[in-house]
Amino acid sequence: MEGFAYTFGLGVHKIEDIATDKAGNEEEFKVTVDFDSLSRMTKSLVSQYGVANSLAAKLQEAKMPKIEAI
């Protein structure tokens, strides 16, 4: 898979890959990205508390299903 994460569509993404070295050793690698993991990562990487919480709140809001008015 190639590309920047910001180009992926909305929702949960699961990425699986197998790496093989020159000796033939293989290792499987799996990554799952969802709103909760992005929120935790944002809070750990953004040093300004208010900014981190604001971004995390936006992620949680995006996670909630939208209800359309009739």
Backbone atoms as SQL, in Angstrom:
CREATE TABLE atoms (id INTEGER PRIMARY KEY, chain TEXT, resi INTEGER, resn TEXT, atom TEXT, x REAL, y REAL, z REAL);
INSERT INTO atoms VALUES
  (1, 'A', 1, 'MET', 'N', 0.851, -1.163, 0.000),
  (2, 'A', 1, 'MET', 'CA', 0.000, 0.000, 0.000),
  (3, 'A', 1, 'MET', 'C', 0.899, 1.227, 0.000),
  (4, 'A', 2, 'GLU', 'N', 0.577, 2.140, -0.858),
  (5, 'A', 2, 'GLU', 'CA', 1.342, 3.373, -0.924),
  (6, 'A', 2, 'GLU', 'C', 0.402, 4.551, -0.772),
  (7, 'A', 3, 'GLY', 'N', 0.914, 5.628, -0.242),
  (8, 'A', 3, 'GLY', 'CA', 0.121, 6.839, -0.132),
  (9, 'A', 3, 'GLY', 'C', 0.202, 7.423, 1.256),
  (10, 'A', 4, 'PHE', 'N', -0.198, 8.659, 1.343),
  (11, 'A', 4, 'PHE', 'CA', -0.228, 9.355, 2.620),
  (12, 'A', 4, 'PHE', 'C', -1.539, 9.037, 3.330),
  (13, 'A', 5, 'ALA', 'N', -1.483, 8.909, 4.648),
  (14, 'A', 5, 'ALA', 'CA', -2.669, 8.542, 5.419),
  (15, 'A', 5, 'ALA', 'C', -3.812, 9.530, 5.219),
  (16, 'A', 6, 'TYR', 'N', -3.493, 10.807, 5.014),
  (17, 'A', 6, 'TYR', 'CA', -4.569, 11.787, 4.856),
  (18, 'A', 6, 'TYR', 'C', -5.340, 11.600, 3.545),
  (19, 'A', 7, 'THR', 'N', -4.842, 10.764, 2.636),
  (20, 'A', 7, 'THR', 'CA', -5.563, 10.527, 1.385),
  (21, 'A', 7, 'THR', 'C', -6.545, 9.365, 1.498),
  (22, 'A', 8, 'PHE', 'N', -6.509, 8.622, 2.601),
  (23, 'A', 8, 'PHE', 'CA', -7.431, 7.505, 2.783),
  (24, 'A', 8, 'PHE', 'C', -8.824, 8.041, 3.076),
  (25, 'A', 9, 'GLY', 'N', -9.841, 7.270, 2.726),
  (26, 'A', 9, 'GLY', 'CA', -11.218, 7.666, 2.986),
  (27, 'A', 9, 'GLY', 'C', -11.551, 7.604, 4.466),
  (28, 'A', 10, 'LEU', 'N', -12.759, 8.038, 4.801),
  (29, 'A', 10, 'LEU', 'CA', -13.223, 8.007, 6.183),
  (30, 'A', 10, 'LEU', 'C', -13.427, 6.572, 6.640),
  (31, 'A', 11, 'GLY', 'N', -13.300, 6.353, 7.934),
  (32, 'A', 11, 'GLY', 'CA', -13.565, 5.046, 8.506),
  (33, 'A', 11, 'GLY', 'C', -12.305, 4.333, 8.970),
  (34, 'A', 12, 'VAL', 'N', -12.503, 3.105, 9.414),
  (35, 'A', 12, 'VAL', 'CA', -11.419, 2.281, 9.938),
  (36, 'A', 12, 'VAL', 'C', -10.639, 1.687, 8.765),
  (37, 'A', 13, 'HIS', 'N', -9.317, 1.672, 8.887),
  (38, 'A', 13, 'HIS', 'CA', -8.459, 1.081, 7.860),
  (39, 'A', 13, 'HIS', 'C', -7.565, 0.040, 8.508),
  (40, 'A', 14, 'LYS', 'N', -7.465, -1.116, 7.857),
  (41, 'A', 14, 'LYS', 'CA', -6.581, -2.182, 8.324),
  (42, 'A', 14, 'LYS', 'C', -5.552, -2.437, 7.236),
  (43, 'A', 15, 'ILE', 'N', -4.297, -2.428, 7.622),
  (44, 'A', 15, 'ILE', 'CA', -3.206, -2.638, 6.684),
  (45, 'A', 15, 'ILE', 'C', -2.408, -3.845, 7.158),
  (46, 'A', 16, 'GLU', 'N', -2.187, -4.788, 6.264),
  (47, 'A', 16, 'GLU', 'CA', -1.391, -5.969, 6.577),
  (48, 'A', 16, 'GLU', 'C', -0.297, -6.104, 5.529),
  (49, 'A', 17, 'ASP', 'N', 0.886, -6.483, 5.958),
  (50, 'A', 17, 'ASP', 'CA', 1.995, -6.673, 5.035),
  (51, 'A', 17, 'ASP', 'C', 2.932, -7.734, 5.595),
  (52, 'A', 18, 'ILE', 'N', 3.710, -8.312, 4.725),
  (53, 'A', 18, 'ILE', 'CA', 4.727, -9.278, 5.134),
  (54, 'A', 18, 'ILE', 'C', 6.068, -8.776, 4.618),
  (55, 'A', 19, 'ALA', 'N', 7.029, -8.668, 5.514),
  (56, 'A', 19, 'ALA', 'CA', 8.380, -8.236, 5.148),
  (57, 'A', 19, 'ALA', 'C', 9.282, -9.465, 5.122),
  (58, 'A', 20, 'THR', 'N', 10.142, -9.530, 4.109),
  (59, 'A', 20, 'THR', 'CA', 11.091, -10.629, 3.981),
  (60, 'A', 20, 'THR', 'C', 12.494, -10.056, 3.831),
  (61, 'A', 21, 'ASP', 'N', 13.427, -10.532, 4.668),
  (62, 'A', 21, 'ASP', 'CA', 14.809, -10.055, 4.544),
  (63, 'A', 21, 'ASP', 'C', 15.581, -10.939, 3.561),
  (64, 'A', 22, 'LYS', 'N', 16.844, -10.599, 3.318),
  (65, 'A', 22, 'LYS', 'CA', 17.658, -11.321, 2.333),
  (66, 'A', 22, 'LYS', 'C', 17.899, -12.773, 2.722),
  (67, 'A', 23, 'ALA', 'N', 17.798, -13.086, 4.007),
  (68, 'A', 23, 'ALA', 'CA', 17.986, -14.462, 4.474),
  (69, 'A', 23, 'ALA', 'C', 16.710, -15.291, 4.332),
  (70, 'A', 24, 'GLY', 'N', 15.616, -14.652, 3.914),
  (71, 'A', 24, 'GLY', 'CA', 14.358, -15.365, 3.743),
  (72, 'A', 24, 'GLY', 'C', 13.463, -15.362, 4.965),
  (73, 'A', 25, 'ASN', 'N', 13.865, -14.669, 6.017),
  (74, 'A', 25, 'ASN', 'CA', 13.026, -14.568, 7.207),
  (75, 'A', 25, 'ASN', 'C', 11.836, -13.663, 6.903),
  (76, 'A', 26, 'GLU', 'N', 10.658, -14.100, 7.325),
  (77, 'A', 26, 'GLU', 'CA', 9.446, -13.321, 7.092),
  (78, 'A', 26, 'GLU', 'C', 8.831, -12.879, 8.409),
  (79, 'A', 27, 'GLU', 'N', 8.212, -11.720, 8.375),
  (80, 'A', 27, 'GLU', 'CA', 7.483, -11.214, 9.536),
  (81, 'A', 27, 'GLU', 'C', 6.226, -10.518, 9.032),
  (82, 'A', 28, 'GLU', 'N', 5.101, -10.876, 9.628),
  (83, 'A', 28, 'GLU', 'CA', 3.830, -10.248, 9.265),
  (84, 'A', 28, 'GLU', 'C', 3.611, -9.029, 10.151),
  (85, 'A', 29, 'PHE', 'N', 3.090, -7.977, 9.570),
  (86, 'A', 29, 'PHE', 'CA', 2.894, -6.715, 10.269),
  (87, 'A', 29, 'PHE', 'C', 1.478, -6.235, 10.002),
  (88, 'A', 30, 'LYS', 'N', 0.728, -5.945, 11.063),
  (89, 'A', 30, 'LYS', 'CA', -0.651, -5.470, 10.922),
  (90, 'A', 30, 'LYS', 'C', -0.824, -4.155, 11.664),
  (91, 'A', 31, 'VAL', 'N', -1.533, -3.249, 11.040),
  (92, 'A', 31, 'VAL', 'CA', -1.850, -1.962, 11.662),
  (93, 'A', 31, 'VAL', 'C', -3.330, -1.695, 11.456),
  (94, 'A', 32, 'THR', 'N', -4.019, -1.339, 12.518),
  (95, 'A', 32, 'THR', 'CA', -5.413, -0.923, 12.419),
  (96, 'A', 32, 'THR', 'C', -5.510, 0.502, 12.926),
  (97, 'A', 33, 'VAL', 'N', -6.067, 1.357, 12.100),
  (98, 'A', 33, 'VAL', 'CA', -6.220, 2.762, 12.467),
  (99, 'A', 33, 'VAL', 'C', -7.706, 3.051, 12.609),
  (100, 'A', 34, 'ASP', 'N', -8.083, 3.577, 13.763),
  (101, 'A', 34, 'ASP', 'CA', -9.468, 3.975, 13.984),
  (102, 'A', 34, 'ASP', 'C', -9.477, 5.292, 14.755),
  (103, 'A', 35, 'PHE', 'N', -10.655, 5.809, 15.022),
  (104, 'A', 35, 'PHE', 'CA', -10.768, 7.105, 15.683),
  (105, 'A', 35, 'PHE', 'C', -10.126, 7.109, 17.068),
  (106, 'A', 36, 'ASP', 'N', -10.294, 6.027, 17.826),
  (107, 'A', 36, 'ASP', 'CA', -9.736, 5.983, 19.181),
  (108, 'A', 36, 'ASP', 'C', -8.210, 5.983, 19.162),
  (109, 'A', 37, 'SER', 'N', -7.616, 5.206, 18.250),
  (110, 'A', 37, 'SER', 'CA', -6.152, 5.177, 18.186),
  (111, 'A', 37, 'SER', 'C', -5.598, 6.515, 17.700),
  (112, 'A', 38, 'LEU', 'N', -6.290, 7.161, 16.769),
  (113, 'A', 38, 'LEU', 'CA', -5.847, 8.486, 16.318),
  (114, 'A', 38, 'LEU', 'C', -5.948, 9.513, 17.434),
  (115, 'A', 39, 'SER', 'N', -6.988, 9.407, 18.245),
  (116, 'A', 39, 'SER', 'CA', -7.161, 10.328, 19.366),
  (117, 'A', 39, 'SER', 'C', -6.025, 10.167, 20.377),
  (118, 'A', 40, 'ARG', 'N', -5.685, 8.915, 20.709),
  (119, 'A', 40, 'ARG', 'CA', -4.579, 8.664, 21.642),
  (120, 'A', 40, 'ARG', 'C', -3.255, 9.170, 21.081),
  (121, 'A', 41, 'MET', 'N', -3.017, 8.914, 19.798),
  (122, 'A', 41, 'MET', 'CA', -1.773, 9.367, 19.184),
  (123, 'A', 41, 'MET', 'C', -1.706, 10.893, 19.160),
  (124, 'A', 42, 'THR', 'N', -2.810, 11.535, 18.848),
  (125, 'A', 42, 'THR', 'CA', -2.852, 13.002, 18.817),
  (126, 'A', 42, 'THR', 'C', -2.511, 13.574, 20.179),
  (127, 'A', 43, 'LYS', 'N', -3.111, 13.027, 21.227),
  (128, 'A', 43, 'LYS', 'CA', -2.843, 13.525, 22.577),
  (129, 'A', 43, 'LYS', 'C', -1.388, 13.306, 22.986),
  (130, 'A', 44, 'SER', 'N', -0.765, 12.248, 22.470),
  (131, 'A', 44, 'SER', 'CA', 0.631, 11.990, 22.841),
  (132, 'A', 44, 'SER', 'C', 1.616, 12.834, 22.037),
  (133, 'A', 45, 'LEU', 'N', 1.238, 13.271, 20.842),
  (134, 'A', 45, 'LEU', 'CA', 2.163, 14.011, 19.986),
  (135, 'A', 45, 'LEU', 'C', 2.008, 15.528, 20.048),
  (136, 'A', 46, 'VAL', 'N', 0.810, 16.004, 20.359),
  (137, 'A', 46, 'VAL', 'CA', 0.571, 17.453, 20.391),
  (138, 'A', 46, 'VAL', 'C', 0.853, 17.953, 21.800),
  (139, 'A', 47, 'SER', 'N', 1.795, 18.870, 21.923),
  (140, 'A', 47, 'SER', 'CA', 2.249, 19.302, 23.247),
  (141, 'A', 47, 'SER', 'C', 1.306, 20.297, 23.922),
  (142, 'A', 48, 'GLN', 'N', 0.521, 21.031, 23.156),
  (143, 'A', 48, 'GLN', 'CA', -0.397, 22.003, 23.757),
  (144, 'A', 48, 'GLN', 'C', -1.697, 21.295, 24.133),
  (145, 'A', 49, 'TYR', 'N', -1.980, 21.265, 25.425),
  (146, 'A', 49, 'TYR', 'CA', -3.115, 20.513, 25.960),
  (147, 'A', 49, 'TYR', 'C', -4.427, 20.888, 25.284),
  (148, 'A', 50, 'GLY', 'N', -4.705, 22.182, 25.167),
  (149, 'A', 50, 'GLY', 'CA', -5.968, 22.632, 24.579),
  (150, 'A', 50, 'GLY', 'C', -6.109, 22.225, 23.124),
  (151, 'A', 51, 'VAL', 'N', -5.031, 22.322, 22.377),
  (152, 'A', 51, 'VAL', 'CA', -5.052, 21.935, 20.962),
  (153, 'A', 51, 'VAL', 'C', -5.272, 20.430, 20.837),
  (154, 'A', 52, 'ALA', 'N', -4.560, 19.655, 21.645),
  (155, 'A', 52, 'ALA', 'CA', -4.695, 18.196, 21.609),
  (156, 'A', 52, 'ALA', 'C', -6.121, 17.776, 21.938),
  (157, 'A', 53, 'ASN', 'N', -6.703, 18.377, 22.971),
  (158, 'A', 53, 'ASN', 'CA', -8.076, 18.024, 23.348),
  (159, 'A', 53, 'ASN', 'C', -9.080, 18.443, 22.286),
  (160, 'A', 54, 'SER', 'N', -8.856, 19.599, 21.662),
  (161, 'A', 54, 'SER', 'CA', -9.749, 20.055, 20.599),
  (162, 'A', 54, 'SER', 'C', -9.718, 19.093, 19.412),
  (163, 'A', 55, 'LEU', 'N', -8.524, 18.680, 19.021),
  (164, 'A', 55, 'LEU', 'CA', -8.403, 17.734, 17.908),
  (165, 'A', 55, 'LEU', 'C', -9.008, 16.379, 18.265),
  (166, 'A', 56, 'ALA', 'N', -8.774, 15.916, 19.486),
  (167, 'A', 56, 'ALA', 'CA', -9.335, 14.638, 19.927),
  (168, 'A', 56, 'ALA', 'C', -10.859, 14.698, 19.956),
  (169, 'A', 57, 'ALA', 'N', -11.413, 15.832, 20.375),
  (170, 'A', 57, 'ALA', 'CA', -12.871, 15.996, 20.391),
  (171, 'A', 57, 'ALA', 'C', -13.435, 15.940, 18.975),
  (172, 'A', 58, 'LYS', 'N', -12.736, 16.533, 18.026),
  (173, 'A', 58, 'LYS', 'CA', -13.180, 16.486, 16.628),
  (174, 'A', 58, 'LYS', 'C', -13.151, 15.057, 16.097),
  (175, 'A', 59, 'LEU', 'N', -12.145, 14.294, 16.485),
  (176, 'A', 59, 'LEU', 'CA', -12.093, 12.892, 16.078),
  (177, 'A', 59, 'LEU', 'C', -13.258, 12.105, 16.668),
  (178, 'A', 60, 'GLN', 'N', -13.563, 12.344, 17.936),
  (179, 'A', 60, 'GLN', 'CA', -14.681, 11.643, 18.565),
  (180, 'A', 60, 'GLN', 'C', -16.010, 12.037, 17.923),
  (181, 'A', 61, 'GLU', 'N', -16.140, 13.308, 17.551),
  (182, 'A', 61, 'GLU', 'CA', -17.362, 13.764, 16.879),
  (183, 'A', 61, 'GLU', 'C', -17.499, 13.084, 15.516),
  (184, 'A', 62, 'ALA', 'N', -16.401, 12.948, 14.797),
  (185, 'A', 62, 'ALA', 'CA', -16.427, 12.296, 13.489),
  (186, 'A', 62, 'ALA', 'C', -16.781, 10.816, 13.612),
  (187, 'A', 63, 'LYS', 'N', -16.467, 10.227, 14.753),
  (188, 'A', 63, 'LYS', 'CA', -16.754, 8.813, 15.003),
  (189, 'A', 63, 'LYS', 'C', -18.251, 8.560, 15.172),
  (190, 'A', 64, 'MET', 'N', -18.967, 9.561, 15.678),
  (191, 'A', 64, 'MET', 'CA', -20.394, 9.406, 15.958),
  (192, 'A', 64, 'MET', 'C', -21.193, 9.385, 14.659),
  (193, 'A', 65, 'PRO', 'N', -22.168, 8.476, 14.550),
  (194, 'A', 65, 'PRO', 'CA', -23.002, 8.472, 13.341),
  (195, 'A', 65, 'PRO', 'C', -23.839, 9.748, 13.279),
  (196, 'A', 66, 'LYS', 'N', -23.990, 10.252, 12.086),
  (197, 'A', 66, 'LYS', 'CA', -24.761, 11.477, 11.892),
  (198, 'A', 66, 'LYS', 'C', -26.230, 11.128, 11.692),
  (199, 'A', 67, 'ILE', 'N', -27.108, 11.903, 12.307),
  (200, 'A', 67, 'ILE', 'CA', -28.546, 11.732, 12.135),
  (201, 'A', 67, 'ILE', 'C', -29.051, 12.923, 11.336),
  (202, 'A', 68, 'GLU', 'N', -29.626, 12.629, 10.198),
  (203, 'A', 68, 'GLU', 'CA', -30.123, 13.685, 9.324),
  (204, 'A', 68, 'GLU', 'C', -31.525, 14.104, 9.744),
  (205, 'A', 69, 'ALA', 'N', -31.787, 15.403, 9.677),
  (206, 'A', 69, 'ALA', 'CA', -33.128, 15.923, 9.961),
  (207, 'A', 69, 'ALA', 'C', -34.054, 15.569, 8.801),
  (208, 'A', 70, 'ILE', 'N', -35.298, 15.327, 9.132),
  (209, 'A', 70, 'ILE', 'CA', -36.286, 14.983, 8.092),
  (210, 'A', 70, 'ILE', 'C', -36.885, 16.239, 7.515);
